[in-house]
Amino acid sequence: MRFAVLGSGSGGNSAVVECGSMRLMLDAGLSAKQLATRMQSIGVDPASLNGILLTHEHGDHIKGLEVFLRKYQVPVYATALTKKFLHDAGIKSGTWKIFEAGCEFQIGDAVVTSFAVQHDAVDPVGFVIGDGRKKIGLASDMGHVTRSVTERLRQLDGLFVEANYDKDLLDADSRRPWSTKQRISSQHGHLSNDQVADLLRDIAHPQLNHVVFGHLSSDCNREDLVISHLRNCLDALGHPHIGLHCAEQNQPTDWFAV
């Protein structure tokens, strides 16, 4: 198994997971052209995708979906509420597969487990994708980390997780109104570096190989802050082997094999 992030940030989010013979895209928040171009740059033919998994309906996670589906016949997996919201918004192309948050389903070789998260969307979810031996967790726009989310993210071999903001930088940001700051840091907003550290303290273990941080705020976080903070956290727990990486908005990451 392996995964790569096509781009992550407030301007758009998408990732690709390869599980056996299956290729799955998580979200489609970049333009359809960028989705295709970035996939091709890491050796993936967009037409070879076996499914698109949607976490929620916000624009930075579905921006390119409608145009992409007009060109590529890829099934879309979403909850009923997410599908209804997008259908009402005019996204009607493609074949839709409905699942309930918390359920497990199979796409070829890939076993997909969904779990509910606490973001301000109609029915937001995260995913764990496995092949019976290895597992990759994908959790973005989480609001806060619940006990059930922590349990879902145990015993992973790879993880993509948001690290949206540094608390001090958010507090000091003079361009954001207080209401926006409250929304970001609320239990239905985004995760801070400190919250991600707390999560990793609970789930880090010897078989976790790579953690990729995404959705970094361009104003209220920095890659060096994320890496140094989380590196110190994991080293203190005795896990210096875990590779830490930050996804960027404007270019895809390398592949991370687990």
NUSEDO-534753 format. One line per 3 residues: their letters; for each residue x, y, z of N, C-alpha, C. Coordinates in pm, 1 decimal. Example, Ala and Ser with C-alpha at 12.3 -4.5 7.8 and 13.67 -1.06 7.14 Angstrom:
AS) 1319.0,-569.0,780.0,1230.0,-450.0,780.0,1320.0,-330.0,780.0 | 1285.0,-225.0,708.0,1367.0,-106.0,714.0,1290.0,3.0,787.0
***
This chain:
MRF) 83.4,-119.6,0.0,0.0,0.0,0.0,86.7,124.4,0.0 | 35.2,230.7,-60.4,104.4,358.5,-57.6,2.9,470.1,-80.1 | 45.7,592.2,-42.4,-43.5,706.9,-61.1,37.6,830.4,-94.1
AVL) -27.5,924.2,-159.7,33.0,1052.9,-193.7,-74.2,1159.3,-182.3 | -34.6,1279.8,-144.6,-127.4,1392.0,-134.0,-108.5,1479.9,-257.3 | -214.8,1500.6,-332.7,-206.4,1581.6,-454.4,-195.0,1729.9,-422.9
GSG) -252.1,1772.4,-311.5,-246.5,1911.4,-267.2,-332.4,1925.3,-144.1 | -292.4,2014.9,-53.7,-370.8,2030.8,68.4,-355.0,2171.3,123.6 | -467.6,2229.8,158.9,-471.4,2364.3,212.7,-608.9,2424.5,188.4
SGG) -625.6,2550.4,223.6,-756.4,2614.1,206.8,-795.4,2628.4,60.2 | -696.4,2617.1,-30.7,-724.3,2628.1,-173.4,-768.4,2498.8,-239.3 | -766.4,2388.5,-165.8,-810.7,2261.8,-224.1,-735.7,2143.6,-167.6
NSA) -808.0,2029.9,-155.1,-751.8,1910.9,-91.6,-786.3,1785.7,-170.3 | -685.8,1699.3,-188.5,-707.4,1571.5,-254.4,-587.0,1481.7,-229.4 | -611.1,1351.4,-222.5,-504.5,1253.8,-203.7,-538.7,1127.8,-281.3
VVE) -439.0,1043.4,-303.1,-457.8,917.1,-374.7,-399.1,804.7,-289.8 | -472.4,693.1,-282.7,-425.4,573.8,-212.1,-425.3,457.4,-309.6 | -315.6,383.0,-311.6,-309.3,258.6,-386.7,-312.9,143.4,-288.1
CGS) -407.7,52.1,-308.5,-427.1,-62.5,-219.8,-442.1,-185.6,-307.8 | -334.7,-264.7,-319.8,-338.2,-375.3,-413.7,-357.1,-323.0,-553.7 | -459.1,-373.4,-622.9,-485.6,-327.4,-759.3,-579.9,-207.6,-763.1
MRL) -622.9,-160.8,-646.4,-719.0,-50.9,-639.1,-649.5,84.5,-626.3 | -703.3,183.0,-696.8,-658.2,320.7,-683.4,-777.8,406.5,-645.2 | -767.5,471.4,-530.2,-877.6,551.3,-477.7,-831.7,694.1,-456.9
MLD) -918.1,789.5,-491.9,-888.7,930.6,-466.2,-974.3,977.2,-349.5 | -911.4,1042.9,-255.8,-982.5,1102.7,-143.3,-1007.6,1249.3,-174.2 | -1134.8,1287.0,-189.8,-1176.2,1424.1,-216.9,-1126.2,1473.6,-353.0
AGL) -1186.1,1581.5,-398.2,-1155.7,1636.9,-530.8,-1161.0,1789.2,-523.2 | -1083.3,1845.4,-430.5,-1091.4,1987.4,-402.4,-1006.6,2077.7,-489.9 | -928.7,2020.3,-579.4,-854.8,2098.1,-679.0,-936.5,2101.8,-807.3
SAK) -898.4,2187.5,-900.1,-967.5,2188.2,-1028.7,-949.7,2052.9,-1096.0 | -1043.7,2017.2,-1183.8,-1034.0,1889.5,-1254.6,-901.9,1880.1,-1332.2 | -860.2,1990.1,-1391.2,-733.8,1990.2,-1465.4,-616.6,1962.3,-1373.0
QLA) -614.5,2027.3,-1256.2,-505.1,2004.7,-1161.8,-507.9,1863.8,-1104.0 | -626.2,1812.1,-1077.7,-635.5,1674.3,-1029.1,-569.4,1579.2,-1127.9 | -605.3,1593.1,-1255.6,-550.9,1504.8,-1357.7,-400.8,1526.2,-1375.7
TRM) -359.2,1652.6,-1381.6,-217.2,1683.7,-1403.6,-131.0,1631.5,-1290.0 | -176.7,1651.4,-1168.3,-95.6,1607.8,-1054.1,-93.7,1457.0,-1040.6 | -204.6,1392.0,-1072.2,-201.7,1245.6,-1072.9,-102.3,1193.9,-1176.2
QSI) -106.7,1250.2,-1294.8,-15.3,1206.9,-1400.0,130.1,1230.3,-1360.4 | 156.3,1337.3,-1284.3,294.1,1367.9,-1243.9,350.7,1265.2,-1146.1 | 262.1,1191.0,-1077.3,310.4,1085.0,-987.1,282.2,946.1,-1044.7
GVD) 253.9,942.0,-1174.6,241.3,814.6,-1243.8,104.8,750.0,-1238.7 | -0.3,827.9,-1212.4,-135.7,773.3,-1203.9,-219.5,825.6,-1320.2 | -275.7,733.8,-1397.5,-371.4,770.2,-1501.9,-505.7,795.2,-1433.7
PAS) -562.1,915.9,-1446.5,-691.2,943.4,-1380.9,-800.0,843.4,-1419.0 | -794.1,791.1,-1538.0,-894.7,694.6,-1583.4,-882.1,560.5,-1511.7 | -770.4,538.9,-1441.2,-749.2,412.0,-1372.1,-806.6,410.8,-1230.7
LNG) -862.3,523.2,-1186.2,-919.6,527.5,-1051.5,-1037.9,431.8,-1040.7 | -1046.9,366.2,-925.6,-1158.0,275.1,-898.7,-1266.3,337.3,-811.6 | -1238.3,456.0,-756.1,-1338.6,521.4,-673.9,-1289.3,654.0,-621.0
ILL) -1384.5,742.1,-588.6,-1355.6,869.2,-522.8,-1430.3,868.6,-390.2 | -1356.2,884.7,-280.8,-1414.2,889.9,-147.5,-1427.8,1035.3,-105.1 | -1547.2,1075.0,-65.2,-1569.3,1213.3,-22.3,-1581.3,1221.3,128.9
THE) -1504.9,1313.4,188.7,-1514.1,1334.2,333.0,-1630.9,1424.9,369.5 | -1654.3,1530.1,289.8,-1764.3,1622.7,315.7,-1780.4,1716.3,196.5 | -1877.4,1806.8,205.5,-1922.2,1882.2,88.9,-1857.5,2018.9,71.3
HGD) -1766.7,2061.5,157.0,-1709.3,2195.9,145.0,-1629.3,2210.0,15.1 | -1629.0,2332.7,-38.9,-1571.7,2357.0,-170.2,-1427.3,2316.3,-185.3 | -1347.5,2330.9,-78.3,-1205.9,2295.5,-90.0,-1183.9,2144.5,-89.1
HIK) -1294.5,2068.2,-88.9,-1284.3,1921.7,-97.0,-1361.6,1863.9,-215.7 | -1438.4,1946.7,-286.0,-1517.1,1893.3,-398.8,-1511.8,1984.1,-522.6 | -1427.6,2085.8,-520.4,-1428.6,2189.5,-625.2,-1421.2,2132.7,-766.7
GLE) -1336.8,2033.4,-788.0,-1318.7,1981.5,-923.7,-1403.8,1861.0,-956.9 | -1491.8,1821.1,-866.1,-1561.7,1693.2,-880.7,-1650.1,1687.5,-1004.0 | -1737.5,1785.4,-1023.1,-1834.4,1780.2,-1132.4,-1765.2,1770.7,-1268.1
VFL) -1665.9,1856.4,-1291.5,-1596.1,1854.0,-1420.7,-1516.7,1724.8,-1436.2 | -1453.1,1677.7,-1328.9,-1376.4,1553.5,-1334.4,-1466.0,1436.4,-1373.1 | -1587.2,1431.0,-1314.9,-1678.5,1320.1,-1341.6,-1734.0,1323.1,-1483.5
RKY) -1735.7,1439.1,-1545.1,-1780.2,1445.6,-1684.4,-1680.9,1376.5,-1777.8 | -1555.4,1373.2,-1737.6,-1451.3,1315.9,-1823.0,-1416.0,1173.7,-1784.4 | -1419.0,1144.6,-1655.2,-1375.9,1013.2,-1608.2,-1491.5,942.8,-1537.4
QVP) -1519.1,821.3,-1576.5,-1630.7,744.3,-1520.6,-1583.7,671.6,-1394.8 | -1581.7,744.7,-1283.8,-1533.2,690.6,-1157.3,-1646.4,694.1,-1055.3 | -1677.4,583.2,-989.8,-1781.7,585.0,-886.4,-1743.3,677.4,-770.7
VYA) -1842.3,744.9,-714.9,-1821.8,835.4,-601.4,-1887.4,774.2,-478.5 | -1810.4,766.1,-370.5,-1859.2,710.5,-244.1,-1880.3,825.1,-145.5 | -2003.2,837.1,-96.0,-2037.2,947.6,-5.8,-2152.6,904.7,83.0
TAL) -2171.2,976.4,193.2,-2289.4,951.8,275.1,-2411.6,1010.0,203.9 | -2530.1,966.2,245.5,-2653.5,1012.1,181.1,-2671.0,1162.4,194.0 | -2639.7,1217.5,311.5,-2656.7,1361.0,330.7,-2558.2,1441.5,245.9
TKK) -2434.3,1392.0,236.1,-2336.5,1461.0,151.6,-2379.2,1455.3,5.6 | -2424.4,1337.9,-39.9,-2471.2,1327.5,-178.6,-2587.9,1422.2,-204.9 | -2684.1,1426.3,-114.1,-2801.5,1512.1,-134.1,-2761.0,1658.7,-143.4
FLH) -2670.9,1701.8,-54.6,-2626.2,1841.2,-56.8,-2562.3,1873.8,-191.7 | -2474.4,1786.2,-238.7,-2404.4,1812.1,-364.0,-2498.8,1800.5,-483.5 | -2591.7,1707.2,-476.9,-2690.9,1694.7,-584.3,-2775.4,1820.9,-593.7
DAG) -2818.1,1871.1,-477.8,-2897.4,1995.3,-477.1,-2816.6,2114.1,-526.8 | -2682.5,2106.2,-507.7,-2594.7,2214.4,-552.5,-2560.0,2202.8,-700.7 | -2608.9,2097.4,-766.7,-2588.0,2085.2,-910.1,-2485.8,1983.2,-953.4
IKS) -2427.9,1909.5,-859.0,-2329.2,1807.3,-894.5,-2404.7,1675.2,-909.4 | -2435.8,1639.1,-1032.8,-2522.5,1523.9,-1059.0,-2458.4,1420.9,-1149.7 | -2337.2,1446.7,-1196.3,-2270.3,1351.8,-1285.2,-2222.1,1230.3,-1206.1
GTW) -2193.2,1123.8,-1278.3,-2128.8,1008.5,-1217.9,-2224.1,910.4,-1152.9 | -2165.8,798.8,-1108.4,-2236.6,694.4,-1035.7,-2204.6,708.3,-888.4 | -2306.4,714.9,-804.4,-2287.3,740.2,-662.3,-2314.7,614.7,-581.0
KIF) -2225.2,585.6,-488.8,-2237.7,472.9,-396.5,-2253.9,530.8,-255.9 | -2359.8,492.3,-187.9,-2392.4,552.4,-58.4,-2350.1,459.5,56.4 | -2291.1,518.1,158.2,-2256.9,443.9,279.6,-2296.1,527.4,400.6
EAG) -2310.0,462.8,513.4,-2338.1,532.4,638.2,-2208.3,554.4,714.6 | -2195.6,671.9,776.3,-2077.0,699.5,857.8,-2063.6,592.1,964.9 | -1943.3,535.5,974.9,-1918.0,430.1,1072.4,-1918.9,291.1,1013.1
CEF) -1962.9,278.4,887.5,-1971.2,144.7,828.8,-1843.2,110.2,752.7 | -1829.9,-18.5,721.3,-1716.3,-70.5,645.3,-1767.5,-123.7,512.8 | -1691.9,-100.0,404.8,-1729.9,-152.2,275.2,-1604.8,-185.1,195.3
QIG) -1621.8,-260.5,88.8,-1507.7,-308.0,11.6,-1512.5,-252.2,-129.6 | -1395.1,-212.0,-179.3,-1377.6,-171.1,-318.5,-1263.5,-255.9,-372.3 | -1295.9,-365.8,-438.4,-1191.9,-456.4,-484.8,-1107.8,-508.3,-370.7
DAV) -977.2,-486.1,-377.8,-885.1,-532.4,-273.6,-888.2,-445.6,-148.8 | -949.4,-330.7,-157.2,-942.8,-232.5,-47.6,-1063.2,-246.1,45.4 | -1034.4,-257.0,174.3,-1138.9,-252.9,276.1,-1140.8,-111.2,333.0
VTS) -1254.3,-42.8,318.8,-1266.9,97.6,360.0,-1355.3,103.7,484.6 | -1302.8,162.1,589.7,-1379.7,185.0,712.1,-1399.7,334.4,727.6 | -1523.0,377.0,738.1,-1552.8,518.9,756.8,-1577.5,547.8,904.0
FAV) -1558.7,672.4,942.1,-1589.1,712.3,1080.2,-1631.7,858.6,1081.4 | -1724.2,890.0,1170.0,-1776.4,1026.4,1180.0,-1673.4,1118.2,1244.3 | -1666.9,1242.8,1196.1,-1582.8,1345.9,1257.6,-1670.0,1467.8,1288.1
QHD) -1613.9,1561.4,1364.1,-1695.0,1669.9,1420.9,-1671.9,1804.2,1351.8 | -1674.2,1805.0,1219.1,-1656.0,1928.8,1143.6,-1792.5,1992.4,1116.1 | -1793.0,2120.9,1077.5,-1920.0,2189.7,1052.9,-1968.8,2165.8,909.7
AVD) -1998.8,2041.1,880.7,-2051.8,1999.3,751.3,-2172.9,1910.1,778.0 | -2244.4,1868.9,670.7,-2370.5,1797.9,693.3,-2350.0,1657.5,750.5 | -2244.2,1588.1,709.9,-2219.5,1451.7,758.1,-2073.9,1413.7,731.5
PVG) -1979.3,1483.8,794.2,-1838.0,1464.6,761.2,-1782.7,1332.6,814.6 | -1687.8,1275.8,738.9,-1628.1,1147.4,776.4,-1477.7,1148.4,748.9 | -1410.9,1053.9,810.9,-1274.6,1018.1,776.5,-1274.3,872.6,733.1
FVI) -1156.6,824.1,689.8,-1148.5,687.7,638.6,-1022.1,618.0,687.6 | -1033.4,487.0,703.3,-917.8,398.9,714.6,-927.6,299.5,599.7 | -820.8,287.3,522.1,-818.6,198.1,406.8,-714.0,90.7,432.1
GDG) -751.6,-35.7,417.2,-659.1,-144.3,443.5,-671.0,-256.5,343.6 | -570.1,-344.2,343.0,-569.3,-460.3,253.1,-563.5,-591.3,330.1 | -591.5,-586.8,461.1,-582.1,-705.7,544.5,-450.1,-718.6,616.5
RKK) -349.0,-644.7,571.4,-217.4,-646.6,636.7,-174.6,-505.8,680.1 | -197.6,-409.3,594.9,-157.5,-271.7,622.2,-280.7,-181.8,623.2 | -268.6,-66.7,694.1,-380.2,28.2,701.4,-328.2,171.2,694.9
IGL) -402.2,253.7,621.2,-373.0,396.8,609.2,-494.6,474.9,657.0 | -473.5,571.2,745.8,-580.7,656.4,793.6,-578.4,790.9,723.8 | -696.0,845.1,694.1,-709.3,974.0,626.6,-813.0,1054.6,702.2
ASD) -765.2,1159.1,772.2,-854.6,1234.1,860.9,-824.4,1382.8,848.9 | -915.4,1455.4,784.9,-899.0,1599.3,766.8,-1025.8,1669.1,812.7 | -1013.7,1797.6,849.4,-1130.4,1876.8,890.3,-1207.0,1805.5,1001.8
MGH) -1139.7,1787.9,1114.4,-1194.7,1702.6,1220.1,-1258.8,1776.9,1336.2 | -1242.5,1906.4,1345.8,-1301.6,1978.2,1458.5,-1227.6,1952.5,1587.6 | -1250.0,1834.8,1643.9,-1171.0,1789.7,1758.0,-1165.5,1637.9,1753.0
VTR) -1076.0,1581.7,1828.7,-1054.2,1437.3,1824.7,-1139.8,1370.3,1931.8 | -1236.9,1294.0,1889.6,-1320.8,1221.0,1982.9,-1255.3,1087.0,2018.0 | -1309.1,1023.8,2120.2,-1256.3,892.9,2159.2,-1276.2,791.6,2047.3
SVT) -1390.7,798.2,1979.2,-1416.4,702.5,1870.9,-1319.7,722.5,1754.4 | -1284.9,849.3,1723.8,-1186.3,874.9,1618.4,-1051.6,817.2,1658.0 | -1010.6,839.3,1781.6,-883.3,784.2,1829.0,-880.2,633.3,1813.1
ERL) -988.2,566.8,1847.9,-992.6,421.2,1836.3,-982.2,377.9,1690.6 | -1045.8,450.6,1600.4,-1038.8,416.7,1458.8,-897.2,430.6,1403.0 | -819.5,522.7,1459.4,-686.8,553.3,1404.8,-573.9,478.3,1474.7
RQL) -606.2,379.8,1554.4,-502.9,297.1,1616.5,-451.1,192.3,1516.8 | -327.2,150.3,1539.4,-265.6,41.5,1463.2,-256.2,69.5,1313.9 | -231.0,196.1,1279.1,-211.5,233.4,1139.3,-66.2,214.6,1098.2
DGL) -45.7,201.8,967.7,89.8,200.1,911.6,124.5,334.1,847.2 | 23.4,411.9,812.5,42.5,545.8,757.7,-76.9,632.0,793.0 | -54.6,763.3,802.4,-162.6,854.4,841.0,-148.1,987.4,769.2
FVE) -259.1,1034.1,712.9,-269.9,1172.1,665.6,-367.6,1243.0,757.7 | -323.5,1351.7,821.4,-407.2,1419.6,919.7,-385.2,1570.3,909.2 | -490.7,1645.3,932.9,-476.3,1790.2,927.4,-399.1,1842.0,1048.5
ANY) -320.1,1946.0,1025.0,-256.1,2024.3,1131.6,-275.4,2168.9,1088.6 | -392.3,2222.5,1115.7,-435.2,2345.0,1049.8,-368.4,2469.9,1103.5 | -355.2,2480.6,1237.5,-307.9,2608.4,1290.7,-221.9,2591.7,1416.2
DKD) -137.2,2689.3,1436.5,-63.2,2706.3,1561.4,-141.8,2805.4,1646.9 | -171.2,2768.8,1769.3,-259.3,2850.6,1852.5,-207.6,2993.1,1868.5 | -77.6,3009.8,1891.9,-23.0,3144.0,1911.1,-35.0,3228.3,1785.0
LLD) -10.0,3166.6,1668.7,-21.2,3241.4,1543.3,-166.4,3278.6,1514.8 | -259.0,3188.4,1545.7,-400.5,3220.6,1525.4,-443.6,3333.7,1618.0 | -403.8,3327.5,1743.1,-440.7,3433.3,1837.7,-385.4,3568.7,1794.6
ADS) -264.9,3567.8,1735.2,-198.3,3693.0,1698.3,-239.8,3745.6,1561.3 | -317.2,3668.4,1486.0,-354.8,3708.6,1351.1,-452.3,3826.9,1356.3 | -409.3,3939.3,1302.2,-492.3,4060.6,1307.5,-589.1,4070.5,1190.2
RRP) -575.4,3983.5,1089.4,-660.3,3993.3,970.8,-789.9,3914.0,985.5 | -792.1,3818.3,1074.6,-912.8,3738.9,1093.4,-997.4,3797.4,1205.6 | -1126.9,3815.0,1183.1,-1213.9,3861.8,1292.2,-1225.8,3754.7,1399.7
WST) -1267.0,3798.1,1518.0,-1279.0,3706.4,1631.5,-1371.9,3590.1,1598.3 | -1481.3,3615.7,1525.1,-1577.8,3509.6,1492.8,-1514.1,3400.3,1407.8 | -1427.0,3439.9,1315.2,-1358.6,3341.0,1231.4,-1261.6,3258.5,1313.9
KQR) -1187.7,3324.0,1402.0,-1096.0,3251.5,1489.6,-1171.2,3151.0,1576.1 | -1287.5,3193.1,1624.5,-1368.6,3104.1,1707.3,-1415.6,2983.0,1626.9 | -1452.6,3005.5,1502.8,-1497.3,2895.2,1418.7,-1383.3,2797.6,1393.3
ISS) -1264.4,2849.0,1363.1,-1150.0,2763.0,1333.4,-1114.1,2676.1,1453.7 | -1113.0,2738.0,1571.9,-1066.7,2667.2,1692.2,-1178.7,2597.0,1768.1 | -1301.4,2603.7,1715.7,-1413.2,2541.5,1784.6,-1407.0,2389.3,1770.1
QHG) -1497.9,2322.2,1838.4,-1503.3,2176.2,1830.6,-1556.7,2126.3,1696.9 | -1596.8,2218.9,1609.6,-1641.9,2180.7,1475.9,-1558.7,2248.9,1367.8 | -1438.7,2293.8,1402.5,-1351.7,2362.3,1307.1,-1237.6,2273.7,1260.8
HLS) -1116.6,2311.4,1301.9,-997.4,2240.7,1256.4,-907.5,2206.1,1374.7 | -809.8,2118.4,1348.4,-717.1,2075.8,1453.0,-594.7,2165.8,1458.3 | -551.4,2196.4,1580.0,-427.0,2269.4,1602.5,-310.4,2171.6,1609.6
NDQ) -189.7,2225.5,1605.5,-70.0,2142.5,1622.5,-73.4,2069.0,1756.0 | -119.3,2136.2,1860.9,-126.7,2073.4,1992.9,-225.2,1957.2,1993.3 | -339.4,1973.0,1926.9,-437.8,1864.6,1922.0,-385.2,1744.4,1844.0
VAD) -311.0,1771.4,1737.1,-251.1,1661.6,1661.0,-147.5,1589.3,1746.7 | -70.5,1665.6,1824.8,26.7,1602.9,1914.6,-43.0,1511.3,2014.7 | -154.6,1555.8,2069.0,-230.2,1472.6,2162.9,-278.1,1344.0,2095.0
LLR) -325.4,1355.7,1970.3,-368.7,1237.9,1896.7,-253.2,1140.4,1876.9 | -137.8,1192.2,1835.2,-23.6,1104.2,1809.9,25.6,1037.6,1937.8 | 15.0,1106.4,2050.0,53.2,1043.0,2176.2,-32.5,919.9,2203.9
DIA) -157.4,924.3,2158.3,-248.6,812.0,2181.5,-230.0,698.5,2081.8 | -191.6,728.7,1958.9,-196.7,624.8,1854.7,-60.8,582.4,1800.8 | 47.5,653.0,1833.0,179.2,617.0,1779.1,219.8,478.7,1828.8
HPQ) 279.8,401.9,1739.7,325.9,267.5,1776.6,437.2,228.5,1679.0 | 509.3,119.4,1705.8,628.6,88.8,1625.9,603.5,65.9,1477.3 | 483.5,24.2,1437.9,457.6,-3.8,1296.8,409.4,118.0,1217.7
LNH) 387.3,230.4,1283.5,347.6,352.0,1211.8,469.8,409.8,1141.6 | 466.4,412.3,1008.3,584.5,449.2,929.9,588.1,596.1,888.3 | 473.5,649.4,846.4,469.8,785.8,793.8,346.4,858.7,845.7
VVF) 365.7,985.8,883.5,254.5,1074.7,913.3,271.2,1197.7,824.9 | 168.9,1227.0,745.3,169.8,1343.3,656.4,67.4,1443.0,708.9 | 112.0,1565.3,731.0,24.5,1669.6,784.2,-27.6,1755.1,669.3
GHL) -157.2,1783.5,672.9,-218.5,1861.2,566.7,-302.8,1975.5,618.5 | -360.1,2048.7,524.0,-451.0,2160.2,554.2,-384.5,2266.6,641.9 | -251.8,2285.6,627.4,-183.0,2389.8,704.0,-232.9,2526.9,660.3
SSD) -268.2,2610.1,756.1,-306.2,2747.4,726.3,-184.0,2824.0,677.1 | -200.7,2897.7,567.9,-88.5,2975.5,514.1,-53.0,3093.7,603.7 | -147.0,3137.4,686.3,-123.8,3251.5,774.9,-95.8,3210.8,919.2
CNR) -155.2,3101.5,963.2,-153.8,3068.3,1106.0,-82.6,2937.4,1135.8 | 3.9,2894.8,1046.2,88.0,2779.4,1072.8,208.9,2783.6,980.4 | 310.3,2705.9,1015.6,429.2,2695.0,932.0,479.8,2552.0,938.5
EDL) 537.4,2509.5,827.6,587.5,2372.0,821.0,691.1,2343.8,928.8 | 781.5,2439.6,954.1,885.3,2414.9,1054.4,826.0,2400.2,1194.1 | 718.8,2474.8,1223.7,653.1,2461.5,1354.1,588.0,2324.8,1369.0
VIS) 519.8,2281.9,1263.6,452.8,2151.8,1267.4,554.9,2040.8,1289.6 | 657.5,2038.0,1205.7,753.8,1927.6,1211.1,829.3,1926.4,1343.2 | 876.1,2042.4,1388.6,954.3,2044.4,1513.0,868.8,2003.1,1632.7
HLR) 744.5,2053.7,1638.0,657.1,2022.4,1750.6,622.9,1873.5,1755.3 | 585.1,1819.5,1640.0,545.0,1678.9,1636.3,665.0,1584.7,1642.9 | 779.1,1630.2,1591.3,900.8,1548.9,1603.3,941.1,1534.5,1749.4
NCL) 938.0,1645.2,1822.8,970.2,1640.2,1965.0,874.5,1549.8,2040.8 | 746.6,1558.1,2004.3,644.2,1475.4,2068.5,672.9,1327.1,2047.1 | 698.0,1287.3,1922.3,717.3,1146.1,1893.1,850.8,1094.5,1944.6
DAL) 954.8,1177.3,1938.2,1084.4,1135.2,1992.4,1075.0,1109.3,2141.9 | 998.4,1193.8,2211.6,982.0,1175.6,2355.9,908.5,1046.1,2387.9 | 826.8,999.8,2295.1,754.3,874.2,2313.9,835.3,752.8,2270.2
GHP) 954.7,776.1,2217.1,1038.5,666.1,2171.4,1007.6,619.5,2030.3 | 960.7,712.4,1945.0,927.4,677.0,1806.9,1001.5,765.9,1706.3 | 1134.3,770.9,1712.7,1207.5,854.0,1616.4,1202.5,799.7,1474.3
HIG) 1156.3,675.2,1457.6,1152.6,612.6,1325.1,1040.1,665.1,1238.1 | 938.2,728.7,1297.1,821.9,770.0,1219.9,856.1,891.1,1133.6 | 840.6,876.7,1003.2,868.3,987.8,912.9,757.8,1091.0,918.2
LHC) 796.3,1219.1,926.6,699.5,1328.2,933.2,714.4,1416.7,810.3 | 602.5,1452.2,750.6,603.9,1526.4,625.1,486.1,1623.3,623.6 | 502.0,1735.2,554.7,393.1,1830.7,536.2,353.9,1835.6,388.8
AEQ) 225.8,1817.2,361.0,175.9,1832.9,225.2,167.2,1981.2,191.1 | 185.2,2012.4,63.8,181.3,2149.9,17.8,56.5,2174.8,-66.4 | 21.6,2302.0,-79.3,-95.1,2338.5,-158.9,-69.4,2326.6,-308.3
NQP) 49.6,2362.2,-352.9,72.3,2383.0,-495.5,142.5,2269.4,-567.9 | 173.7,2160.9,-498.9,235.7,2048.0,-567.5,211.1,1920.0,-488.8 | 212.8,1805.7,-557.1,188.4,1679.5,-486.9,310.7,1635.7,-406.5
TDW) 287.0,1553.5,-308.2,396.0,1490.7,-234.9,450.7,1373.4,-316.8 | 560.8,1316.1,-268.7,605.1,1186.5,-319.3,509.4,1078.6,-266.9 | 527.7,957.7,-316.1,454.5,844.7,-262.1,512.7,804.9,-126.7
FAV) 425.6,764.9,-36.3,468.0,712.5,92.5,421.9,567.6,100.2 | 517.4,475.2,96.9,486.1,332.6,101.5,478.5,287.2,247.0 | 378.6,206.7,276.3,363.2,155.5,412.7,376.5,2.9,414.5
***
